[in-house]
Amino acid sequence: MDLFEKLKLNRGPLGSYAKDVHGYFTFPKLEGEIGPRMVFRGKEVLNWSLNNYLGLANHPEVRKADAQGAADYGNALPMGARMMSGNSDLHEKLEAELAKFEKKEDAILVNYGYQGIMSAIDALVDRHDVIVYDSESHACIIDGVRLHMGKRFVYPHNDIRNLETQLERATKLVQDTNGAILVITEGVFGMSGDQGKLAEIVELKKKFQFRLLVDDAHGFGTMGKTGAGASEEQNCMDGVDIYFGTFAKSMALIGGFIAGDAQVIEFLRYNMRSQIFAKALPMPLVVGALKRLELLQTQPELKDNLWKIVNALQSALKKEGFDIGNTQSPVTPVFLNGSIPEAANLIYDLRENFNIFCSMVVYPVVPKGVIMLRLIPTAVHTLDDVEYTIKAFSSIKDKLKAGHYERAMEKVV
């Protein structure tokens, strides 16, 4: 069969719906200044779907630094990969400051979080080693694990007893292969909002020999006393061997970093293919990241404001009888019962009649019959935003229960 003909016949699990949902449920366009209120299809909506936890996207000092960085350097500098011709004092300064913030010896910048962690996993292990990872790990981790030529064992989400079983299996295996064990989990899981059981995993080091890699994309900047992440929150920073953070969430930027022992970071610098063969982060992004990291550390009120909104939103949802799962972070899932058509109608109602924009998650990401609405509170939301949203959600819950959303979906795209 011709390759393109095959692609026409099988559009994929999401692509098969593209004709009906593109531009509304998938690939929607939010326009205007980044913030709690943006424009969707010509009208203002209250937006709970942006990774801008600390409100830094439009912070005046950030905007000034971004503009100055572009004016001083342009987007082309540095011209080349870090190893060849793309290194700079500012890149090294940012790495040093990130390492210091995370209480690690060194750090390495990566161009994208998804690309970075995939490539780090690929570089860290060889076919003699075993990876043990949480079943609800992000797609970037799963794709990184798929690159591994050796054995990998998965444990049910946050099931420490089963993790211990998998470590027993892995230990027997590496005794024969003369390999090592890498455990991978997340600091904050981006869908459910619960934290990985980092402290309990670290405790298992007393019984097993392994290294721990933590993807803390949603924890960096939001969790812990200083914002250093879920490992700071759980008082086990020293037990996390390799810490991964992204700029895409709390810092509202592009890029990320990996922090750890100096010899490990040096190994990654010389062996991580995605960085060796890719252009360095453009200088304006490095300048912008330095300013954001400075504000993260010097303006604790940003995180305080975030948690004021988080606590208000989550407390009000629970008071009104909503199921928000076991979230222990700003990520706020709201679980409802209903079919995919009901979910589509519900979201349409929220956007068109209540002017609220949030993300919808349905099967196969969650079980059949479950609708998950995912809210991302930020430091620049207000308590009035929370109050309005609770009233709207109470209304849609009543409509869903009464069967209002069972009728056929109106064509919206």
N, C-alpha and C positions, 0 to 999 in steps of 0.2 A: 504494500500500500504506500502511496505517496505520503510523506510526512505531513504536509499541510492538510491533505484530505483527512488524515487521522485526527488532526487537531480540530477540524471543523465538526467532525462527528462526536468528539468527546471534549466538551468545553471545560471540564473540571467541575468539582462540587459547587463552587461559587460562580464560576463563569457561566454555568447553565442558566443562571437567573439574571445575567447581566442586562439583557434586553429590557426587562421590566423594572429593574431596581437601580440601574446606573444613574448617578447624579442625585439620588435622593437617599436611599438606604446605603448604597455603596458609592464611594468617591464623591461625597457631598462637598459643596464649596462654601466655606465660611469666610466671609469677607469683612473688611474694615479693620480697625485697631484691635490687636489681640487683647482679650479681656473677657469678663463675665457676660458682656453683651456684644454680640456680633450680628452680622446680617446673613441670613440664609434665605435664598430664593426671593430676595427683594424686601424682606421685613426683618425687624430686630427680634432676636431670640435671646433668652437667658441660657448661657452656654455652660454645661457641666462636662465638657468633653475635650478639654485641653490639658496637655502635660505642661503645666506652668505653675507648679505647686507653690512656689514662693513669690509669684507675681513679678518675676524679674524680666519677663519679656519686654515690658514697656516701662521698666524702671528708668527714671531720667538719667541716672548715672550710667546705666547699662547702655542706653541709646546713645549717649555722648561718647562712651568708649568704643562702641561698635562703629560709629561714624568716624571717629578719629583714627581708628585702626585702618579703615578702608581708605581714608584720605592719605595717611602716612605710607601705607604699603601696597594698596591695591590688592586684588584677589589672586594675582598670579604668584606673588612671593610667599614662600620660597619655591623656586622652580625645580622640582625634582623630589625623589624619595629621600627620606631622612638619611639613610645610609650613604647615599651617593652625593647629593648636592643640596638637600633640603633641610639641613639642620640649622638651628639658630639659638641665640642666647635666650630668647623668649620661650621657645619650646622647652628648653632645659629648665628654665625658671618655673614654668607651670608644672612640670613633672616633679620638681623638688618640693614645691609648695603643696601639691596634692599628696605626695608621700608623707610629708610632715603632718598634714591634716589627718591622714589615716593612720598615723603612728607606725609607718612602715619605713624600711630603709631606702626604698627607691620606687619609682613609678615610670610607666611608659604610656605615652599617648597613643590612642587608636583613632582612626578616622570616623568610624561608625561603631556603635555598640554592637549591632548584630554581626557585622563582619569581624569585629575585634575579638569577641568571645569565641566564635567559631574557630578562628585562626589560632587563638591561644590554646584551646583544647587540642587542636591538631598538632601544635608544636610541643606541648608538654608531655604527651604520652606516645609510646611506640607499641608495636604489636605484642610485646611481652607484658605490657601493663594491663590493668583492669580498671574500668570506670564504673563507679556506682553512683546512681543519680536519682533524684526525686521524680516521680511519675508526672508531676504537674509543672515540670521545668518549662521555661519559655522555648518557643520554636528555635531560637538561635542556639540554645544549648542542645536541643535534640539534633539539630543539623550538625553541630560540632561533634556530637557523639557518633553520628552516622559516618563521619570521616575516619573514625578510629578503626584500625585494622585488627585490634585485639578484642578481648571479651568485654562485654558491658552488662551490668546487672541493674535492674530498676527496682526501686522499692516504692510501695504505695505512699501517697502523699503524707509527709510528716509522720510516717509510721516508724518510730525509732526501734521498736522491737524487730520489725522486719528488716530495717537497715542493718541491724546487728547480724541477722541471719545472712544477708547478702555479703557482709564483711567477712563472715566465717567462710563462705564459699570462695570469695575473692582471695582470702589469705591462703587457702589450700592451693589455689591455682597458681599464685605468684611464687609459691615455694618451689613449684616445678619449672616455671618459666624464668625464674630469677628476675621477675618484674616488680613493679610497684603498684600501689593503689591510689587512685584519685577519686575523692567523693565530691560531687557537685550538687549544690542546691541554691536556692535564692534567699536573699535577705527578707524581701517582701514579695509575695506572689501577686503579679499584676492584675489578675482577674478576681481572685477571692479576697485579696487584701490581707490574708493572714501571713504571719512571719514564719520563715523557716526556723526549725528548732535548733538554732546554731549552738547554743550553750550545751544542749544535750548531745549533739553530734561531737562537739569538742571533747566532752567528757569521755566519749568512746575511745579517744586516743590513749587512754590509760590501759585499754585492753587490746587495741589493734594498732597496727602501724599503717597510717595513711596520711595523705595531705588533703586539705580542704579548700576548694575553690567556691567562692560565694559571689553570685551575680546579685548585686544590690542596686539595680537600676532605680527602683521605686523607694529604696531606703536612704540612699545618698541624699543628704540635704534635708530630709524630713524626720528621720528617726535618730534617737540618742540625744544626750544633753547638748552637744555642740552641733548636731546634724551630721556626724561622721558615719551614721548608718545603723543598720539593725544589729551589727556586732557590738557597737557601743551601747545600744539600747539594752542588749542582753549581757553586757559586761564580759565579753569574751573576744575582744579585738585581737589579743595575742594568739588565740587559737585558730584564727582564720589565716591560712597560709597565703592565699592569693585572693585579693579583694578586687572585684571589678565594679566600676561605677560608670554611668553614662552622663553626659551633659544634657541629654534630651528631655529630662524630666524636671528636676528642681532648677536646673540652670537655663532651661529654655534655649538650647543651643544644639549644635551638631558636634559629635565627637564623644570621646570617652577615655578611660584610663584603666590600667591594671597596676596594682600596688602590691609589693611583697618584699622578700629578701633581695638584697642587691644582686647576688649571684643569679637568682632566678630571673630577675628583670633583665640583667645583661644577656642571659641565655635567650630570652624572648626577643630582645633587640636584634640579635643575630640569627634568629631562627624562625620568626613569625612571618610567614610568607605574605600575609595581607599588608604588612607594613614595609617589608623589604622591597616589594614590587609595586607599591602605590605611592602616589604623590603625597607629600607631607600636608598636614592641616594648613590651610591658608592662614597667613599672619593675622588678618582681622578676626578670625575665629579664636586664635590663641590669645590675642589682646582682650577680646570679649570674655573669654573664659577666666582670665586672670582677674578681671573686674568682678565677675560674678562670684568667684571663689572668695574674693575679698569681702564682698557684701554679705555672703553667707556666714562669714566668720565675725564680722563687725556689726551686723544688724540682726541680732537675735529676735527682734520684734517681728521679722518676716516669718520665721517659723512659729512664733507665738500666735500671730494672726492666723496662720494656716490652721493651727490646732484649735483655735477658738471656733472657726467655722466647721472643722471636722467634728468636734465634739457636739456642737449645736445640731448639725445635720443628722449625725448618727443617733444621738439621743432622741431627737424628735421622731425620726423614722421608727425607732423601736417603741416609743411611746404610742405611736399610732398603729402598732401591731404589724409592722413590716418585718420581713425576714431579711436581715443583712448578713447572714452567715456568721463567720468567726473572724471578721476583719479586725486587725490590730494595727491599722495604718490609715492614712488618708483615703486609700482606695475604698470606695463605698459601693458594694454590689447590693442590688435590691432584687430578691427572688420572688417571682410570681408564678402561678400555674396557668398554662395556656398553650395553644398550638402556635405554629409559625405564622399562619394567617392572622391569628388574634394578635400576635406580637407586632406584626406589620401595621394592623389597624390602630393598635394602641400607640405606637410611635407616631403614626400619622396624626392622631388626635393631639398628642402632646405638642408636636411641632406646629400644627396648623391652628389649633384652637386655644392652646395654653402658651404658645410661643416659648416652649422649653426644648432645648436640644441636648440630648444625651445619647450615649451609645447603647445599642441593643445587641445582646448575645443570645443565640439560640442553638439548637442541635446542629452539628455534632460537638460544639464546644462545651455545651451543657447537656444533660440528659434530655431525651424526648419529653415533652410536656412541661418543660421549665423555660421560663422567660427570665433573663437576667438583664436588668437595666444597670449600667455601670456609670456611677457619678464620680467625678474627680474634683473635689473641693480645692480651692486655692486661697492664698492669703488676700487676694483682692475681691473675693466674694464678700457679701454683706449678710448680716442677720436677716435683713428684709428679703434677700434672695432665698434664704433658707425657708423662711416662713411661707413665702409664695409657693415654693416648690413642694412643701409638705401638703399644702391645700390642694395643689394640682394632682399630686400622687394619690391622695386620699380619694379624689374624684375618679381617677382612672381605675383605681382598685375596685371601687364600687361598680363601675361600668363593666369591668372585666367579669366580676362575679355575677352580674345580672345578664351576661351573655350579649352585651352590646357590641362586642368586637367580633362576633362569630360570622356576621354577614360578609359577603365577598368584598375583597379589597377594591377600593376605587382606584382608577388609574391616575397616578400622580406624576408620572414621568413620560 
